[in-house]
Amino acid sequence: RDMQSRRIDSVTSSVVNAKDYPELRTSWNTSASKALCVKPPISSASKACRSVATTSSSVDAEEVEKFAKEQRHWWDLNGPANALHAMNAVRVPFIVQNVSKVFRRDAARPRTLEGLSILDVGCGAGFLSEPLARLGANVTGIDASRGGIEAARKHALQDVAVAPRVKYEVTSAEEVLASGQSFDAVVCSEVVEHVAQVPPFVQTLCALVKPGGGLMMSTLNRTLVSYALSIVVAERVLRLTAPGTHEWSKYVSPEELSQFVSKAGLTPTAVQGTLYNPLMRRWSFVPSTAVNYLFFASKPAPPSA
């Protein structure tokens, strides 16, 4: 591992571990874990994210209400959302590296996202929004779950480094776009595989990115391996997720995401495989994108006058 990676590891780890993540360690390992690795449990927070889909009519009020009842567990690091908390160990460094490239910043610099506006689509209780705010970004988190947004707002107030830099809204990506807003970067983590119509949803995400900005997504690939691990093993054998949590037909391949963002005028620039080890409760970067993966695309900057 080169010196630059070590420096980025140090910076992002210090942010992710702040107060709420004492046991979390950022992993830059690029070898596949030998232990059993599966898709993490879909908690109430991420379940609520599935309601942020392609149109307002796609919001599943029953699902939102059902999981809102469990909001007291969302910030329990040993609770059902533990894998989503742990995911920050890979998605935060990935975001930092790629957003820094787009804006020509030193990824290892503390608060390297200083001054950038970031939209977190399907933010749930703010698991990803908070570490991005600690890195200096001005974050807007949106979700269709009122319970999730209330939990996010309440938790943000506990950290003076976060509270002034985040705002949460009960809304959808389509409504934000209709309001005329755009952002330096848009992040959408563990949401794409739950929407009804992926192409128009991704098109909306792309439209929310300012020229010269970037889009990050994390999701599941549609492969036999992902079916075996995320559905057969995780749902039916180990019961890490409730049966029926995932629909394999809704999984999206990196190639498909590349096509969708390219049609919207963005350029795919990075795809990184990740795997979750439920025994260690730890995520790792891996060469394969057969199960989980992170995706980044950039929008061309306007030509100089």
C-alpha positions as CSV (number, residue, x, y, z in Angstrom):
1,R,0.0,0.0,0.0
2,D,1.5,3.4,-1.0
3,M,1.9,6.4,1.2
4,Q,-1.0,8.3,-0.3
5,S,-3.4,5.4,0.6
6,R,-2.0,5.3,4.1
7,R,-2.6,9.0,4.5
8,I,-6.2,8.8,3.2
9,D,-6.8,5.8,5.5
10,S,-5.7,7.9,8.5
11,V,-7.9,10.8,7.6
12,T,-11.1,8.9,6.8
13,S,-10.6,6.5,9.6
14,S,-10.4,9.4,12.1
15,V,-13.7,10.7,10.8
16,V,-15.6,7.4,10.6
17,N,-14.3,6.4,14.1
18,A,-15.4,9.7,15.7
19,K,-17.4,9.0,18.8
20,D,-20.0,6.7,17.2
21,Y,-17.6,4.2,15.6
22,P,-14.9,3.2,18.2
23,E,-14.5,-0.3,16.8
24,L,-14.6,0.6,13.2
25,R,-11.4,0.3,11.1
26,T,-11.0,1.4,7.5
27,S,-9.9,-1.5,5.3
28,W,-7.8,-1.1,2.1
29,N,-7.4,-4.8,1.7
30,T,-7.7,-5.8,-2.0
31,S,-7.8,-9.6,-1.4
32,A,-11.0,-11.5,-1.0
33,S,-11.9,-12.6,2.4
34,K,-11.7,-16.4,3.0
35,A,-14.5,-16.2,5.5
36,L,-18.1,-16.4,4.6
37,C,-19.1,-13.0,3.0
38,V,-22.7,-11.9,2.4
39,K,-24.8,-8.9,1.7
40,P,-25.4,-7.1,5.1
41,P,-28.8,-7.1,6.8
42,I,-31.2,-4.6,5.4
43,S,-32.2,-2.7,8.5
44,S,-35.2,-0.4,9.1
45,A,-33.1,2.5,7.9
46,S,-32.2,1.1,4.6
47,K,-35.6,-0.5,4.1
48,A,-37.0,3.0,4.3
49,C,-34.7,4.0,1.6
50,R,-36.5,1.8,-0.9
51,S,-39.4,4.2,-0.8
52,V,-37.3,6.8,-2.6
53,A,-37.9,5.6,-6.1
54,T,-38.7,7.0,-9.5
55,T,-42.0,8.8,-8.8
56,S,-43.9,10.0,-5.8
57,S,-46.5,7.2,-6.5
58,S,-43.8,4.6,-5.9
59,V,-43.5,5.5,-2.2
60,D,-44.6,2.5,-0.2
61,A,-46.3,4.1,2.8
62,E,-46.9,0.8,4.5
63,E,-43.2,-0.1,4.4
64,V,-42.2,3.3,5.6
65,E,-44.6,3.1,8.5
66,K,-43.6,-0.4,9.5
67,F,-39.9,0.3,9.7
68,A,-40.4,3.7,11.3
69,K,-41.6,1.8,14.4
70,E,-38.0,0.5,14.9
71,Q,-36.3,3.8,14.7
72,R,-34.9,3.4,18.2
73,H,-32.6,0.7,16.9
74,W,-31.1,2.6,14.0
75,W,-28.2,4.1,15.9
76,D,-27.5,0.9,17.9
77,L,-24.1,-0.2,16.6
78,N,-24.8,-3.7,17.7
79,G,-28.3,-3.7,16.4
80,P,-29.8,-4.7,13.0
81,A,-28.1,-1.8,11.2
82,N,-24.6,-2.8,12.3
83,A,-23.5,-3.7,8.8
84,L,-24.6,-0.4,7.4
85,H,-22.6,1.4,10.0
86,A,-19.6,-0.8,9.2
87,M,-20.0,0.0,5.5
88,N,-18.7,3.5,6.1
89,A,-15.2,1.9,6.3
90,V,-15.3,1.3,2.5
91,R,-17.8,3.8,1.1
92,V,-16.4,6.9,2.8
93,P,-12.8,6.4,1.6
94,F,-14.2,5.6,-1.9
95,I,-16.2,8.8,-1.9
96,V,-13.2,10.8,-0.7
97,Q,-10.8,9.5,-3.2
98,N,-13.1,10.0,-6.2
99,V,-14.6,13.3,-5.2
100,S,-11.1,14.6,-4.5
101,K,-10.0,13.6,-8.0
102,V,-13.0,15.4,-9.6
103,F,-12.3,18.6,-7.7
104,R,-8.5,18.2,-7.8
105,R,-8.0,18.1,-4.0
106,D,-5.6,16.2,-1.8
107,A,-7.7,13.2,-0.6
108,A,-5.5,12.9,2.5
109,R,-6.1,16.4,3.7
110,P,-8.3,16.7,6.8
111,R,-11.7,18.1,5.8
112,T,-11.0,17.5,2.2
113,L,-14.7,17.9,1.3
114,E,-14.7,21.4,2.8
115,G,-17.3,23.6,1.2
116,L,-18.7,21.0,-1.2
117,S,-22.5,20.4,-1.3
118,I,-23.5,16.7,-1.2
119,L,-26.9,15.2,-1.5
120,D,-27.4,11.8,0.2
121,V,-30.4,10.1,-1.4
122,G,-32.1,7.5,0.8
123,C,-30.1,8.7,3.8
124,G,-32.1,6.8,6.4
125,A,-31.0,7.8,9.8
126,G,-27.9,9.6,8.5
127,F,-25.3,6.9,8.7
128,L,-23.4,8.2,5.7
129,S,-24.4,11.8,5.9
130,E,-22.6,12.4,9.2
131,P,-19.1,11.2,8.3
132,L,-19.3,13.3,5.1
133,A,-20.2,16.3,7.2
134,R,-17.2,15.7,9.5
135,L,-15.0,15.9,6.4
136,G,-16.3,19.4,5.8
137,A,-19.1,18.8,3.3
138,N,-22.5,20.6,3.5
139,V,-24.8,17.6,3.4
140,T,-28.5,17.4,2.5
141,G,-30.0,14.0,3.4
142,I,-33.3,13.0,2.0
143,D,-35.6,10.0,2.7
144,A,-39.3,9.2,2.4
145,S,-39.3,7.9,6.0
146,R,-40.3,10.6,8.4
147,G,-39.1,8.3,11.3
148,G,-35.7,8.0,9.7
149,I,-35.3,11.7,9.1
150,E,-36.4,12.5,12.7
151,A,-33.8,10.0,14.0
152,A,-31.1,11.6,11.7
153,R,-31.9,15.1,12.9
154,K,-31.9,14.0,16.6
155,H,-28.6,12.2,16.3
156,A,-26.9,15.1,14.4
157,L,-27.6,17.4,17.3
158,Q,-25.3,15.3,19.5
159,D,-22.2,16.3,17.5
160,V,-21.2,20.0,17.1
161,A,-19.0,19.1,14.2
162,V,-22.0,17.6,12.3
163,A,-25.1,19.7,13.3
164,P,-24.2,22.9,11.4
165,R,-23.3,21.0,8.2
166,V,-26.3,18.7,7.7
167,K,-30.0,19.2,7.0
168,Y,-32.5,16.4,6.5
169,E,-35.7,16.5,4.5
170,V,-38.6,14.1,4.0
171,T,-38.7,14.1,0.2
172,S,-37.6,12.3,-2.9
173,A,-34.9,12.8,-5.4
174,E,-37.5,13.8,-8.0
175,E,-39.0,16.5,-5.8
176,V,-35.5,17.9,-5.1
177,L,-34.8,18.0,-8.8
178,A,-38.2,19.7,-9.5
179,S,-37.2,22.4,-7.0
180,G,-34.3,23.3,-9.2
181,Q,-31.5,22.3,-6.8
182,S,-28.2,20.7,-7.8
183,F,-25.1,19.5,-5.9
184,D,-21.4,19.1,-6.2
185,A,-21.8,15.4,-5.5
186,V,-24.7,13.0,-5.1
187,V,-24.4,9.8,-3.1
188,C,-27.0,7.0,-3.2
189,S,-26.0,3.9,-1.2
190,E,-27.9,0.6,-1.0
191,V,-31.0,2.1,-2.7
192,V,-30.7,1.4,-6.4
193,E,-31.6,-2.3,-6.0
194,H,-34.9,-1.4,-4.3
195,V,-36.4,1.0,-6.8
196,A,-39.1,0.0,-9.3
197,Q,-37.6,1.7,-12.4
198,V,-33.8,2.0,-12.2
199,P,-33.0,3.8,-15.5
200,P,-35.2,6.9,-14.8
201,F,-34.1,6.9,-11.1
202,V,-30.5,7.0,-12.1
203,Q,-31.2,9.7,-14.7
204,T,-32.7,11.8,-11.9
205,L,-29.6,11.3,-9.8
206,C,-27.4,12.4,-12.7
207,A,-29.5,15.5,-13.3
208,L,-29.0,16.5,-9.6
209,V,-25.2,16.6,-10.1
210,K,-23.7,20.0,-11.0
211,P,-21.4,20.2,-14.1
212,G,-18.0,19.2,-12.9
213,G,-19.3,17.1,-10.1
214,G,-19.7,13.4,-9.4
215,L,-22.2,10.6,-8.5
216,M,-21.5,7.7,-6.2
217,M,-23.7,4.6,-5.9
218,S,-23.4,1.3,-4.0
219,T,-25.5,-1.7,-4.8
220,L,-25.6,-5.4,-5.7
221,N,-24.6,-7.0,-8.9
222,R,-26.9,-9.5,-10.6
223,T,-24.9,-12.6,-10.7
224,L,-25.3,-16.2,-9.5
225,V,-22.8,-15.5,-6.8
226,S,-24.8,-12.6,-5.5
227,Y,-28.0,-14.7,-5.6
228,A,-26.3,-17.5,-3.6
229,L,-24.8,-15.2,-1.0
230,S,-27.4,-12.4,-0.5
231,I,-30.5,-14.5,-0.9
232,V,-29.8,-18.2,-0.3
233,V,-27.2,-17.8,2.4
234,A,-28.1,-14.4,4.0
235,E,-31.9,-14.8,3.9
236,R,-32.7,-18.5,3.9
237,V,-29.7,-20.1,5.7
238,L,-28.2,-17.6,8.2
239,R,-31.3,-15.4,8.5
240,L,-29.2,-12.3,8.4
241,T,-32.0,-10.6,6.5
242,A,-35.7,-11.4,6.4
243,P,-36.8,-13.7,3.5
244,G,-38.0,-11.6,0.6
245,T,-35.8,-8.6,1.5
246,H,-34.1,-8.7,-1.9
247,E,-35.4,-9.4,-5.4
248,W,-32.5,-10.7,-7.5
249,S,-34.1,-9.5,-10.7
250,K,-33.8,-5.9,-9.4
251,Y,-30.0,-6.2,-8.9
252,V,-28.0,-4.0,-11.3
253,S,-24.7,-4.8,-12.9
254,P,-21.9,-2.3,-13.2
255,E,-22.2,-2.4,-17.0
256,E,-25.9,-1.5,-16.8
257,L,-25.1,1.4,-14.4
258,S,-22.4,2.6,-16.8
259,Q,-24.9,2.6,-19.7
260,F,-27.5,4.5,-17.6
261,V,-25.1,7.3,-16.5
262,S,-23.5,7.5,-19.9
263,K,-26.9,8.2,-21.5
264,A,-27.4,11.0,-18.9
265,G,-24.1,12.6,-19.9
266,L,-21.8,11.3,-17.1
267,T,-18.6,9.4,-17.5
268,P,-18.1,6.2,-15.4
269,T,-14.7,6.6,-13.7
270,A,-14.4,3.9,-10.9
271,V,-15.9,0.6,-10.0
272,Q,-14.8,-1.2,-6.8
273,G,-15.9,-4.5,-5.4
274,T,-16.6,-4.9,-1.7
275,L,-17.5,-7.8,0.5
276,Y,-19.0,-8.1,4.0
277,N,-17.7,-10.6,6.5
278,P,-20.5,-11.2,9.0
279,L,-18.3,-13.1,11.4
280,M,-15.9,-10.1,11.7
281,R,-18.6,-7.5,11.0
282,R,-16.2,-5.9,8.6
283,W,-16.2,-4.7,5.0
284,S,-13.2,-5.1,2.6
285,F,-12.3,-3.9,-0.8
286,V,-12.0,-6.8,-3.2
287,P,-11.1,-7.2,-6.9
288,S,-14.4,-8.9,-7.8
289,T,-17.6,-7.0,-8.3
290,A,-19.7,-10.2,-8.4
291,V,-21.6,-9.3,-5.2
292,N,-21.4,-5.8,-3.8
293,Y,-19.7,-2.9,-5.5
294,L,-19.2,0.9,-5.4
295,F,-19.6,3.0,-8.5
296,F,-18.6,6.5,-9.4
297,A,-19.2,8.7,-12.4
298,S,-18.3,12.3,-13.1
299,K,-20.2,15.0,-15.0
300,P,-18.1,17.1,-17.5
301,A,-17.4,20.6,-16.4
302,P,-18.8,23.4,-18.6
303,P,-16.3,24.7,-21.2
304,S,-14.2,27.6,-20.1
305,A,-15.3,31.0,-21.5
